[in-house]
Amino acid sequence: MRMAVAPALTPVSGQVPMVDLRGALAAADDAIQRNLSQLHQRGQYILGPQTAAFEEAFACAVGAASSLGVASGTAALELCLRSAGVGGGGCDVTIRWR
């Protein structure tokens, strides 16, 4: 399938290589297994201490006062659009998903 490209853009040929995270994950395997074990022992899979720790660490990493973990990219986009005042009866436009 050939995609239409705006005149100012240059089409990219070839395939984008997949990222192989096995090396990075192997280095962190013990910590990952420990955290998964703690998660399963608590039985609190959403809104638990790991979520709060992630939100705090992410906010710190990006220099924000706070952050909010959400379940999907769609939820993240919806929150961004709502916070910008987009929505509520008008015509909102986004890209088509496949």
C-alpha positions in Angstrom: 0.0 0.0 0.0 1.4 3.4 -0.9 0.7 6.3 1.4 0.0 9.8 0.2 2.7 12.2 1.4 2.6 16.0 1.6 4.9 17.6 -0.9 7.2 19.1 1.9 7.7 15.6 3.4 10.1 12.9 2.2 8.7 9.4 2.4 10.7 6.9 4.4 11.6 3.7 2.6 12.3 0.3 4.3 11.1 -1.0 7.6 11.7 0.5 11.0 13.7 -2.1 13.1 12.0 -3.4 16.2 13.6 -2.6 19.5 15.2 -5.6 21.3 14.8 -5.0 25.0 16.1 -8.4 26.1 19.5 -7.1 27.2 18.1 -4.2 29.2 15.4 -6.3 30.8 17.9 -9.0 31.7 19.9 -6.5 33.7 16.8 -5.5 35.6 15.2 -9.0 35.8 15.6 -9.3 39.6 14.0 -6.0 40.3 11.2 -6.7 37.8 10.5 -10.1 39.4 10.6 -8.6 42.9 8.1 -5.9 42.0 5.8 -8.3 40.2 5.9 -10.6 43.3 5.0 -7.6 45.6 2.2 -6.6 43.2 0.7 -10.1 43.2 1.0 -10.4 47.0 -0.9 -7.2 47.5 -3.5 -8.0 44.9 -4.0 -4.3 44.2 -3.4 -4.0 40.5 -4.7 -0.5 39.9 -4.3 2.7 41.9 -1.8 1.0 44.3 1.5 2.0 45.7 3.3 1.2 42.4 1.1 3.5 40.5 1.6 6.3 43.0 5.4 5.7 42.9 5.4 5.8 39.1 3.3 9.0 38.9 5.6 10.7 41.4 8.8 9.5 39.6 7.5 10.5 36.2 6.4 14.0 37.4 9.9 14.5 38.9 11.6 13.3 35.7 9.7 15.7 33.5 9.7 18.6 36.0 6.0 18.7 36.6 4.2 19.2 39.9 2.2 16.0 39.4 1.3 13.4 36.8 -1.5 10.9 36.3 -1.1 7.3 35.0 -3.9 6.2 32.7 -4.8 2.9 31.1 -4.2 3.7 27.5 -3.0 6.2 24.9 -6.6 7.1 24.1 -7.3 8.0 27.7 -4.1 10.1 27.8 -5.2 12.0 24.6 -8.7 12.5 26.0 -7.3 14.0 29.2 -5.0 16.3 27.2 -7.8 17.5 24.9 -10.2 18.1 27.8 -7.6 20.0 29.7 -7.0 22.2 26.6 -10.8 22.8 26.4 -11.4 20.8 23.3 -14.7 19.0 23.1 -18.2 19.5 24.3 -20.4 19.8 21.2 -18.0 21.1 18.6 -16.2 19.1 15.9 -13.0 17.5 17.1 -10.7 16.1 14.5 -8.0 13.5 15.0 -6.2 10.9 12.8 -7.9 7.8 11.6 -6.7 4.6 13.3 -6.0 2.0 10.6 
